[in-house]
Amino acid sequence: MEKIAEILKVTVEDIINFNEKMIFNGMHNQTGNGYVVNNGIPSQETKLYEQIISQQKDKILFLTIRR
Protein backbone atom coordinates (compact mmCIF):
# COMPACT_ATOMS: atom_id res chain seq x y z
CA MET A 1 0.00 0.00 0.00
CA GLU A 2 2.89 2.36 0.80
CA LYS A 3 4.46 1.71 -2.61
CA ILE A 4 1.16 2.51 -4.35
CA ALA A 5 0.78 5.68 -2.29
CA GLU A 6 4.33 6.70 -3.21
CA ILE A 7 3.70 6.14 -6.92
CA LEU A 8 0.42 8.08 -6.80
CA LYS A 9 2.03 10.78 -4.64
CA VAL A 10 -0.67 10.48 -1.99
CA THR A 11 -0.69 9.17 1.55
CA VAL A 12 -1.80 5.70 2.55
CA GLU A 13 -4.56 7.44 4.52
CA ASP A 14 -5.77 9.10 1.30
CA ILE A 15 -6.04 5.68 -0.35
CA ILE A 16 -7.84 4.14 2.61
CA ASN A 17 -10.25 7.08 2.84
CA PHE A 18 -10.88 7.20 -0.91
CA ASN A 19 -14.56 7.64 -1.66
CA GLU A 20 -15.65 6.92 -5.21
CA LYS A 21 -18.75 9.05 -4.62
CA MET A 22 -16.43 12.07 -4.64
CA ILE A 23 -15.79 11.55 -8.39
CA PHE A 24 -18.53 12.94 -10.58
CA ASN A 25 -19.20 12.23 -14.24
CA GLY A 26 -18.54 15.48 -16.01
CA MET A 27 -18.85 14.45 -19.64
CA HIS A 28 -21.09 17.44 -20.31
CA ASN A 29 -19.14 20.03 -18.38
CA GLN A 30 -17.87 23.11 -20.17
CA THR A 31 -14.21 22.16 -19.90
CA GLY A 32 -14.82 18.84 -21.65
CA ASN A 33 -12.13 17.02 -19.67
CA GLY A 34 -14.34 13.97 -19.08
CA TYR A 35 -14.58 13.97 -15.30
CA VAL A 36 -14.08 16.14 -12.28
CA VAL A 37 -12.31 14.96 -9.15
CA ASN A 38 -13.49 16.73 -6.03
CA ASN A 39 -10.94 16.01 -3.32
CA GLY A 40 -11.83 16.53 0.29
CA ILE A 41 -9.65 18.60 2.56
CA PRO A 42 -7.02 16.53 4.42
CA SER A 43 -7.64 16.23 8.16
CA GLN A 44 -4.46 18.16 9.05
CA GLU A 45 -5.56 21.06 6.90
CA THR A 46 -9.04 20.96 8.41
CA LYS A 47 -7.57 21.14 11.91
CA LEU A 48 -5.41 24.09 10.86
CA TYR A 49 -8.42 25.95 9.44
CA GLU A 50 -10.40 25.25 12.61
CA GLN A 51 -7.52 26.60 14.72
CA ILE A 52 -7.24 29.76 12.61
CA ILE A 53 -11.00 30.34 12.76
CA SER A 54 -10.95 29.91 16.53
CA GLN A 55 -8.09 32.40 16.86
CA GLN A 56 -9.93 34.92 14.67
CA LYS A 57 -13.07 34.54 16.78
CA ASP A 58 -10.98 35.16 19.91
CA LYS A 59 -9.51 38.31 18.33
CA ILE A 60 -12.98 39.59 17.40
CA LEU A 61 -14.23 38.95 20.93
CA PHE A 62 -11.18 40.69 22.42
CA LEU A 63 -11.59 43.73 20.16
CA THR A 64 -15.33 43.89 20.87
CA ILE A 65 -14.79 43.84 24.62
CA ARG A 66 -12.06 46.53 24.43
CA ARG A 67 -14.50 49.07 23.02
mmCIF file of the C-alpha atoms, coordinates in Angstrom:
data_MODEL
# 
_entry.id   MODEL 
# 
loop_
_atom_site.group_PDB 
_atom_site.id 
_atom_site.type_symbol 
_atom_site.label_atom_id 
_atom_site.label_alt_id 
_atom_site.label_comp_id 
_atom_site.label_asym_id 
_atom_site.label_entity_id 
_atom_site.label_seq_id 
_atom_site.pdbx_PDB_ins_code 
_atom_site.Cartn_x 
_atom_site.Cartn_y 
_atom_site.Cartn_z 
_atom_site.occupancy 
_atom_site.B_iso_or_equiv 
_atom_site.pdbx_formal_charge 
_atom_site.auth_seq_id 
_atom_site.auth_comp_id 
_atom_site.auth_asym_id 
_atom_site.auth_atom_id 
_atom_site.pdbx_PDB_model_num 
ATOM 1  C CA . MET A 1 1  ? 0.000   0.000  0.000   1.00 0.00 ? 1  MET A CA 1 
ATOM 2  C CA . GLU A 1 2  ? 2.887   2.356  0.799   1.00 0.00 ? 2  GLU A CA 1 
ATOM 3  C CA . LYS A 1 3  ? 4.459   1.710  -2.609  1.00 0.00 ? 3  LYS A CA 1 
ATOM 4  C CA . ILE A 1 4  ? 1.161   2.508  -4.352  1.00 0.00 ? 4  ILE A CA 1 
ATOM 5  C CA . ALA A 1 5  ? 0.782   5.676  -2.294  1.00 0.00 ? 5  ALA A CA 1 
ATOM 6  C CA . GLU A 1 6  ? 4.333   6.696  -3.208  1.00 0.00 ? 6  GLU A CA 1 
ATOM 7  C CA . ILE A 1 7  ? 3.701   6.141  -6.919  1.00 0.00 ? 7  ILE A CA 1 
ATOM 8  C CA . LEU A 1 8  ? 0.423   8.077  -6.797  1.00 0.00 ? 8  LEU A CA 1 
ATOM 9  C CA . LYS A 1 9  ? 2.027   10.778 -4.643  1.00 0.00 ? 9  LYS A CA 1 
ATOM 10 C CA . VAL A 1 10 ? -0.665  10.483 -1.989  1.00 0.00 ? 10 VAL A CA 1 
ATOM 11 C CA . THR A 1 11 ? -0.690  9.173  1.552   1.00 0.00 ? 11 THR A CA 1 
ATOM 12 C CA . VAL A 1 12 ? -1.797  5.696  2.548   1.00 0.00 ? 12 VAL A CA 1 
ATOM 13 C CA . GLU A 1 13 ? -4.557  7.444  4.525   1.00 0.00 ? 13 GLU A CA 1 
ATOM 14 C CA . ASP A 1 14 ? -5.771  9.100  1.302   1.00 0.00 ? 14 ASP A CA 1 
ATOM 15 C CA . ILE A 1 15 ? -6.037  5.681  -0.352  1.00 0.00 ? 15 ILE A CA 1 
ATOM 16 C CA . ILE A 1 16 ? -7.838  4.140  2.611   1.00 0.00 ? 16 ILE A CA 1 
ATOM 17 C CA . ASN A 1 17 ? -10.254 7.076  2.843   1.00 0.00 ? 17 ASN A CA 1 
ATOM 18 C CA . PHE A 1 18 ? -10.876 7.199  -0.915  1.00 0.00 ? 18 PHE A CA 1 
ATOM 19 C CA . ASN A 1 19 ? -14.563 7.644  -1.660  1.00 0.00 ? 19 ASN A CA 1 
ATOM 20 C CA . GLU A 1 20 ? -15.649 6.919  -5.215  1.00 0.00 ? 20 GLU A CA 1 
ATOM 21 C CA . LYS A 1 21 ? -18.748 9.052  -4.621  1.00 0.00 ? 21 LYS A CA 1 
ATOM 22 C CA . MET A 1 22 ? -16.429 12.073 -4.642  1.00 0.00 ? 22 MET A CA 1 
ATOM 23 C CA . ILE A 1 23 ? -15.792 11.551 -8.391  1.00 0.00 ? 23 ILE A CA 1 
ATOM 24 C CA . PHE A 1 24 ? -18.529 12.939 -10.583 1.00 0.00 ? 24 PHE A CA 1 
ATOM 25 C CA . ASN A 1 25 ? -19.201 12.226 -14.239 1.00 0.00 ? 25 ASN A CA 1 
ATOM 26 C CA . GLY A 1 26 ? -18.542 15.482 -16.014 1.00 0.00 ? 26 GLY A CA 1 
ATOM 27 C CA . MET A 1 27 ? -18.853 14.450 -19.644 1.00 0.00 ? 27 MET A CA 1 
ATOM 28 C CA . HIS A 1 28 ? -21.091 17.438 -20.305 1.00 0.00 ? 28 HIS A CA 1 
ATOM 29 C CA . ASN A 1 29 ? -19.137 20.026 -18.382 1.00 0.00 ? 29 ASN A CA 1 
ATOM 30 C CA . GLN A 1 30 ? -17.866 23.109 -20.171 1.00 0.00 ? 30 GLN A CA 1 
ATOM 31 C CA . THR A 1 31 ? -14.209 22.159 -19.895 1.00 0.00 ? 31 THR A CA 1 
ATOM 32 C CA . GLY A 1 32 ? -14.815 18.836 -21.653 1.00 0.00 ? 32 GLY A CA 1 
ATOM 33 C CA . ASN A 1 33 ? -12.133 17.022 -19.671 1.00 0.00 ? 33 ASN A CA 1 
ATOM 34 C CA . GLY A 1 34 ? -14.338 13.967 -19.075 1.00 0.00 ? 34 GLY A CA 1 
ATOM 35 C CA . TYR A 1 35 ? -14.576 13.969 -15.299 1.00 0.00 ? 35 TYR A CA 1 
ATOM 36 C CA . VAL A 1 36 ? -14.080 16.143 -12.281 1.00 0.00 ? 36 VAL A CA 1 
ATOM 37 C CA . VAL A 1 37 ? -12.314 14.962 -9.146  1.00 0.00 ? 37 VAL A CA 1 
ATOM 38 C CA . ASN A 1 38 ? -13.490 16.732 -6.027  1.00 0.00 ? 38 ASN A CA 1 
ATOM 39 C CA . ASN A 1 39 ? -10.943 16.013 -3.317  1.00 0.00 ? 39 ASN A CA 1 
ATOM 40 C CA . GLY A 1 40 ? -11.833 16.533 0.293   1.00 0.00 ? 40 GLY A CA 1 
ATOM 41 C CA . ILE A 1 41 ? -9.647  18.601 2.558   1.00 0.00 ? 41 ILE A CA 1 
ATOM 42 C CA . PRO A 1 42 ? -7.023  16.529 4.418   1.00 0.00 ? 42 PRO A CA 1 
ATOM 43 C CA . SER A 1 43 ? -7.641  16.228 8.159   1.00 0.00 ? 43 SER A CA 1 
ATOM 44 C CA . GLN A 1 44 ? -4.457  18.161 9.053   1.00 0.00 ? 44 GLN A CA 1 
ATOM 45 C CA . GLU A 1 45 ? -5.557  21.058 6.898   1.00 0.00 ? 45 GLU A CA 1 
ATOM 46 C CA . THR A 1 46 ? -9.043  20.960 8.408   1.00 0.00 ? 46 THR A CA 1 
ATOM 47 C CA . LYS A 1 47 ? -7.565  21.142 11.912  1.00 0.00 ? 47 LYS A CA 1 
ATOM 48 C CA . LEU A 1 48 ? -5.410  24.088 10.864  1.00 0.00 ? 48 LEU A CA 1 
ATOM 49 C CA . TYR A 1 49 ? -8.422  25.952 9.443   1.00 0.00 ? 49 TYR A CA 1 
ATOM 50 C CA . GLU A 1 50 ? -10.399 25.253 12.614  1.00 0.00 ? 50 GLU A CA 1 
ATOM 51 C CA . GLN A 1 51 ? -7.523  26.598 14.719  1.00 0.00 ? 51 GLN A CA 1 
ATOM 52 C CA . ILE A 1 52 ? -7.236  29.757 12.607  1.00 0.00 ? 52 ILE A CA 1 
ATOM 53 C CA . ILE A 1 53 ? -11.001 30.336 12.762  1.00 0.00 ? 53 ILE A CA 1 
ATOM 54 C CA . SER A 1 54 ? -10.952 29.906 16.532  1.00 0.00 ? 54 SER A CA 1 
ATOM 55 C CA . GLN A 1 55 ? -8.095  32.401 16.856  1.00 0.00 ? 55 GLN A CA 1 
ATOM 56 C CA . GLN A 1 56 ? -9.927  34.917 14.672  1.00 0.00 ? 56 GLN A CA 1 
ATOM 57 C CA . LYS A 1 57 ? -13.070 34.538 16.783  1.00 0.00 ? 57 LYS A CA 1 
ATOM 58 C CA . ASP A 1 58 ? -10.984 35.155 19.914  1.00 0.00 ? 58 ASP A CA 1 
ATOM 59 C CA . LYS A 1 59 ? -9.513  38.311 18.333  1.00 0.00 ? 59 LYS A CA 1 
ATOM 60 C CA . ILE A 1 60 ? -12.979 39.588 17.401  1.00 0.00 ? 60 ILE A CA 1 
ATOM 61 C CA . LEU A 1 61 ? -14.228 38.950 20.930  1.00 0.00 ? 61 LEU A CA 1 
ATOM 62 C CA . PHE A 1 62 ? -11.183 40.694 22.418  1.00 0.00 ? 62 PHE A CA 1 
ATOM 63 C CA . LEU A 1 63 ? -11.587 43.726 20.158  1.00 0.00 ? 63 LEU A CA 1 
ATOM 64 C CA . THR A 1 64 ? -15.334 43.887 20.866  1.00 0.00 ? 64 THR A CA 1 
ATOM 65 C CA . ILE A 1 65 ? -14.793 43.838 24.623  1.00 0.00 ? 65 ILE A CA 1 
ATOM 66 C CA . ARG A 1 66 ? -12.061 46.526 24.431  1.00 0.00 ? 66 ARG A CA 1 
ATOM 67 C CA . ARG A 1 67 ? -14.496 49.072 23.024  1.00 0.00 ? 67 ARG A CA 1 
# 
